[in-house]
Amino acid sequence: MGIISFVGFTFLVAVIAWWATRGTDEKSAKGYFLGGRSLGAITIAGSLLLTNLSAEQIVGLNGQAFTEGVLVMAWETLAAIAMIITAVFLLPSYMKGGITTIPEYVENRFDHQTKAILTVLFLSGYVIVIIPSVLYSGSLAFSTMFDIPEILGVSQINAIRICSLTIGTIGIVYAIFGGLKAVAVSDLINAVGLLIGGMLIPVFGLMLIGNGSVTAGLDILWTSNPEKFIAAGAADASIPFGTIFTGMMLVQMFYWGTNQAILQRVFGAKSLKEGQKGMILAALIKFLIPVIVVLPGIIAWHVFDGNLDNPDQAYPSLVKKVLPAALVGFYAAVLFGAVLSSFNSLLNSSATLFGFDLYKQYFNKSATEHQTVRAGKMFGLVLGVVGMLVAPLIANAPKGLFAWLQEANGCYSIPILTVVVIGFFTKKVPAIAAKIGVISGVVLYAISQFIIKPKMIAAALAEAKVVGVTDPSELSLIEAGAYPHFLHVMAILFVLNIGIMLVIGKLYPRSEAYIAQETKEVDITPWKYALVSGAFITVLVLSTYFIF
């Protein structure tokens, strides 16, 4: 029954997406990459949520909540503030220039070489970190929910390989042949299903704990596990409380304010007003998302008495335990759609970045729109295949999927954010400063996290063992104190790179101040309630920290 509902719902979404996009000219660059700039607020909100809320969020964050509790909600609740800042302040500047990609914005402000560097950074981050993470987390979820190893008689890692190849192949068909509008329409349908299905998991989980009563289940969960409901992370937590005021907001601003895979949905808006409304609506829903991506992990901790081989199995194990078979199939289909959404979005954005920012600049300067689209599709295909091959390797990631993903992202997130911030707030900092800022950001972060940090932690733990420290909690604190948290490192390097670029700008300024050009691609009249709505959502977010 579960398999039938899974296949049925997945097929229905594909048919609706095809029907809704049959009139879009997918051979033109604007049609394929931006959905013909025809997306409305609700479609944008749904696509933003599902692009972000994929299996690596649901599986990874619930896995962290399983071990650490509600403190990991910072990844979700603080995202709402970053979305408001983007919608109110950054989006008008982006859409005024009628840009298709963030590197195109950087090219307008600096030069095409800086654009190329940022494009390569985006693409390398997608293929090495994000695409494999999306495929791995989705594969882990389906493998656990449907007992794939037992059904096929294979090991868990081989089941993940099979699922990765299956999801990747279907996703490539969607993204390469459907374009942005097909992705956005299917996102909207799956977003509704994911929100409904996602709310059912904690409801059924609390009913299981409370013998049929949600309120009784919540009371038991709260009183039995008080340590899981403390929002302020300790020094050895994945999110120490101090990081909320340093690197956490920088990561959020990169993801929601400069990330091509996210902003491409908004660039496809029919107007600035629709783009702002879509992003602010998504921010409001994002504030509520911890009920789906954090609470089930705590419920799983209680239900399974903290005993699971892998914390990242907490969510799919809970789904399998609390949902009826028919609903497991439906929810698996929705989760499948979420995985496809993130995968599709990354492939579509990669095709856009390669086609616009590399192919036309370095491979075929006289390329027609049709040739650019075709080259982008082929590149997306290659990237998808590489991602499928890399995905199973993440099974060996230390500290859990989500923590590893966020730390690895720092190699390119902060350098890109640094360049966009300098471009946005200054007029005379030259292109050479941007190039140096990007390269130094990547190199310094990589040296810090992957060379210096392991050596310092190893030395601290070795010294602790020499003096007879064996308690795991003490060793954890020693490890946490041996080197600054990666979010603090991000903040330090952000300030350092900003300083480097400003000094270069002072010593070797542009001969003329940069003046942004308005293209009139879309109506850039802002939504009059954007600031008020944003302020309201920000107050809601801050209130959650006072509660916990």
N, C-alpha and C positions, 0 to 999 in steps of 0.2 A: 504493500500500500504506500509506504514511504517513497519507494522508487518511482511509482506511478505519479504521485502528486509532484515529485521533484521534476520529472521530465515534462509533465503537463504544463506547469507554471513557467518553466524555462522556455518552452516552445511558444507559449502565449506572449511572453515579453518580446521574443524575437519577431513575431508576426506584427505586433503593434508598432515596434520600432521601424520595421520595414514600411508599414503603411504610412506612418507619420512623416517619413523622410523621402518618399518616392518622388516628390516634386522638387527636391533640392538638387541643384547642379553640383554634383560631387567632382566634376572634372575641373571646376574653377578653384583657385586657391582659397578664395573667400568662402565658397560653398563647402569645400572639404574641411578646411582647417578651422573655420569660425562659424559653421552652420549658417552661412549667408547673413551673419549679423542679425539674426531673427529671433533670438531667444528672449523669452519673457522672464519676469522675476521668479515665478514659481518653479519653472523648469531649471533656472540657474540655481536656486536654492537646493532643489533636489539633487542636481548634479554635483554641486559643491559638497554636499553632505556625503553622498555615496562615493565620490572620488576619495574623500578623506576617510570615511568610516568603512574600511574594508576589513578583511579577516586579520590583517596584522594589527589593527587597532583593537578589534573585538577580542581576538584570541590573545594577543600580546599583553594588552592592558589588564584584562581579566586575570591573566597569568600572574602579573605583578600584584594585582589586588589580592590574589589568593595568598601570596606570601607577605605582603606589606600593608594591605588595607586601603582605606579611603584616601590616603595621602597622594596616590597616583592620579587622582582626579584633576590635579593641576594641569596635566597635558590637555584636558578637555575644556575645563571651565575658563582657564586663562586664554584659550584660543579665541573665545568669544570677544575678548577685549581687542586682540590683534585684528580680528575681522572688522570690528567697528572702526579702528584706526585706518585700516586699508580702505574701507568703503567711503569714509568721510574725507580723508586727506589725500591718499595716494591715487585712488581710482580716477578722480577728475583730471589729474595730470596725465595719467596713462591714456585715458580715452580722448583727451584733447588732441593728443598726437596721433590718434587712429592706429596705434601699433597692433601688431599681431603677436609679437613675442617680447619678453623682458629683455633679451639681448638686443633687440631692435631699439628699445628705449635707451639702452646703454650706448648703442652706436650713435644715436642722435645726439647724446650728451658728450660722448668722448670720441671714439673712432671705430672703424670696422675691425681692427685687430683686437681691441678690448672686447668687442662683441663676440668674436670668434673664440677667445679664451673662455668667456663665460658660457658659451654654447657647449664647448668641449667639457667644461666642468659639470654642467647640467646633465649631459648625456652620460658621462662616466659615472656620476652618482646614480642615475637611473638604472644603468645596466649592472653595476657592481653591487649596489645596496638595495634600492627600493623595489625594482621589479622582482628579483629573486625572493625578497622578503614577503611580498604580496603572494607570490605563487606558493612559497613554502607554508605560510600560515594557513592559506586556504586548503592546501593539500593535507595538512595536519588535522584541520577541522573535519574534513570529509572522511579522511581515513579513520578517525576516531568515531564519528557519528554513525557511519555505515559498516564498521568492522571490516574495512577493506582487506587488511592482512589475513583475517580468518576466511573471508569469502574467496579470495584469490589464492590463498595458501602461500603468501609471500611474507617477507620481513617488513617491519614498519618502514624502514628507509626505502625499500623497493616500492611499497605502496605509495609513499610520498613522491617517488620518481614518476610513477604511473599517473598519479593525480596531477602533478605539475605539467606533464606533457599534454594531458587531456584538457585541462583548463587553459593552458597556453595556446593550444591549437585553436580552440573555439574563440578565445579572446582575439587572436590575430585576425580571424575571419571578420569579427565584429569591427575591430578598429581600422584595419587596413582597407576593407571594402565599404564600410559604412560611413566613415567620417565623423566629425564632431557631433552633428545633429543626431545621428543614430545612437551614439553613445549617450548623449544628454537625455534623449527621450527614454531609453531603457533605464537610465539612472533614476529618472523621476518615478517610474513605476516601481522599481526595486527599492527606492528610498521609502516609499509608503509602506511596502511590505516589510522592509527591515525594521522600521519604527514600530509597526504593529507586532510583528513577530518578536522583535527584541524586547518589547515590554512584557510579552507573555512569559519569557524565561524567568525573570525575577518574581513575577506573580506566582507562577507554578512552584518555583523554588521555595518561596516564603510559605505557600500553602502546605508544601511537604513538611517544612519545619514545624509549622503551627497546626498540624493535623486538620487541614482544611481552611484555616483562617489566616488571611494575609497579615492582619494586624497583630495576631498572636505570634506569627512567625517572625515578624519584624521585632517585636518585643524580646523574643527569645534570642534572636540573632544579636541584638544590641546588648543585652545584659550578659550573654555568654561570651561575647568577644569584644569587650570594650576597647582593647588595644588596636582593633581594626578600624576604629572610628575616630582616629586622631589625625587631623590634617597636617599638623606640623611634623615633618620628617626629622628623625634624629640624624646625627652626623654620619652614621653608616647606612642610611636609607638610600634608595635610588634617587630620591629627590629630597635632599636636606632642605629644611625650611628656608635657609638663606639664599638658595639658588633661585627661588621665585623672584627675587629682586635683582638677580644678575643675568645669567645666561638663559633662564627659562623664557623670559619675554622676547629675547633676541631670537631664539629658535622659533617662537610663535610668529614673530614678525617676518622672518624669512619665509616660513611655510605659507602664511596667508597673504603676505604682502609682496613677495618677489618670486614665488614658485610658479613656473610656467604651467605645470600640470593642473594647478588650481585656478590660476588667473585666466587661462584660456577659456574657461567656461564664461567668465565675466566679460572678456573681450568680445565674445559672441553675442552680447546683449544688443537689443535693438536701440537702446539709448542709455545714457548715464543713469537716468532715473531708475530704469528697470534693473540695471546692474547693481545700484546701491540698495534698492529694495530687496533684491535677491540675496545679496550678501548679508544684509542685516537680519532678514528672516532666518537665514541659515545660522547666524550667530545666536539668535534666540533659541532655536532648537538645539544648537550645540551646548548651550548652558544646561539642557536637560539630559544630554547624552550619557553622563555618568551612571544613570539608572540602568543603561544597557551595557556599558563597557567597564564598569567598576563593581557595582553591587553584586552581579552574578558571581564574580570571583570570590567575594566574601562569603556569599551563600555556599559556594562550592567548598570553601575551607571548612565550614560548619558541617555540611552534609557528608563530606568524605573524611572528616576528622584530621584534615591537613595531610592526608596520606595519598599522594599521587606521585608516580615516577617522574613526571615532568610537569611543572606548574603550568606550562602552556597548554596542557590537556584539560585544565580545569573547566573551561567554558564548554568545549564540545562534550566532555563527560557529563556535565550538568544537563545540557540540552538532551542528550540521549536518555538520561535518567528521568527527567520530569515531563517531557512532552510525549503525547500519544504518537503512535507510529505515523499516522496520516499527517500530523502537524510537523513531525520531524522532517518529512519529505518536503513540505511546503517551505519550512524555514531553511532547510538546506538549499532549496532553490533560490530563496532570497539572498542567503549568504553567498551562494554561487554567483548571483548577480552582482553582489557587492565586490567580490574578488574580481570578476570580469570588469566591473566599472573602473576600479583602480588600475588594473592591468591595461585596459583599453585606453584610459586617459593618459597613462604614461606613454603608450605606443603612439597615440595620436599627437601628443605634445612632442615626442621625439621626432616624429615625421615632420612636424611643423618646424621645429628648431633646425633640423638638418636641411630641409628644403629651402627655407627662407634665409637662414643665417650662414650656412656652409655651402650648399650646392650651387646656389646662384652667385655666391661671392667667389668661390675658389675652383669650382668644377666646370660650370657652364654659365658664364655671365650673360649669355644671350638666350637662356632657357625660357621657353614659353611657360604659361601657367600650368598647362597640361603636363609638360615635362617635369616641372618642379613638384607637382603633386605625385607623379609616378615615381620620381626619385625618392621622395619622402616615404612613400608606401614601401618601397623596397628596403629602405634603411630600417623602417619600423619592423619589417619582417625579420631582418637579420638580428635586430636587438631583441625581439621576442624569443627567438630561438636560443640566443646566448643566455638570456634570463632563465629559460627553462632548464638549461644545463647547469647553471650555477645554483639554482634554488635548493636542491637537496643538501648542498654543502653547509647551509645555515643551521642544519640540525646540530652542528657542533658549536654553535654560538654560545659563549659564556654569558652568565648573568640573566638569561632569558632573552627572548626574541626582541621585545620592545626596547629594553635598555640598550642592547647591542646596536639596534637600528639607529637610535637617537645619537649615540656616541659616534658611530661611523659617519653619520650625516654631517658632523661638524667639519669634516675635511673640505666641504664645498659650501655649506650653508652660510657660515659667517663671512667668508671672503666675498660671496655674491652679495649678501646684505650690505656689507661695507661699501661696495662700489655704488649700489643703488642709493644708499643714504647720502653719500657724498655728492652724487649726481643730482639728487633731489634738492639738497639744501645749499649747494654752492654754485657759483656761476663761473669761476675763473680757475678752478683746479684742473690741470691739464690731463691728457690721456695717459701720459707716462706714469703719473701718480696712481691712476687706476690699475695699470698693469702691475706695477710694483706691489700695490696693496693686495691684489688678488694672489699673486705668486707667493708673497711672504706669508699671507694668511694660510694658504694650503700647506706650505712647507713647515711653518712653525707649529701648526696644529698636529700634523703628522708626526713630527719629531717628538712633540710633547707627549702625545697619547700612546704612541706605538713603539717608542724607543726609551725615552726617559722614564715614563710612568712605570712600565713593567719592571725596570731595573730597581727603582726606588722601593716599590712594593716588595719585590723579592728580598731586597736587603733588610727591610724592616721586619718582615716575617722571619727571616733567618736569625736576626738578632733576638727576636722574641722567643724563639725556640731554644736558643742558647741559654737564656735566663729561665727557662722552664715554663713558659706560658703555653698552655694547651687548651684552655677553654675556648670553644668556637666563637662565643660572643665577644670575648676579649680580642681574639685574633681578627675578628671582623672590624672592630673599632680601630685596631692598629693599622689594618689595611686601608681603611677609609682615611685615617689621618696621615698616611705616608705621602700622599700627593693630593693636590687640590682636585675637587670634583670637576668632571669634564665641563659642566655648565659654568662653573667659575672660570675655567680656562678659556672657554669661549668668550666670556665677557672681557677678560684681560686682553685677549688677542684682538677683540673688536676695538677696544679703546686704543690699543697700540697701533693697529692698522689705520684707524681714523687719524690718529696723530701723525703717522708717517705721511699720509696723503695730504693732510693740511699743511705740513711743513714744506713738502714739495710744491704745493700750490702757492705758498707764500714766497718761496725762493724762485720758482719758475712758472709764474702765472700765465694763463692764456693771454694772447694779445688783445682779444676782445671777449667780453662777457657773453656767456651762452644765453641765447633767447629761444625759448621753446616755440615751435611752430604749431599752429592749429590747422588740422587737415579737414575738419568738418565731415569726417567719415560718418559720425553719428551725432545725434542731438546731445549736447553736453549740459543741458539744463539740469541742475541737481534736484534731488528729492527734498522737498521743503521740511520733511519731518526726520531727515536722516540724523541730525545732531541730537534731537530730543530722544528719539528711539534708541540711539546708541548710548546716551547717558543712562537711560533707564536700565538697559541690559547690563551695563557696567556695574551699576549699583546692585543688581541681582547677583552678579558674580562675586562681588566683594562680600555680600551678606553670607554666602555659603562658608566663607572662612571664619566668620564670627560664630556661626552655628557650630562648626566642628572644632 
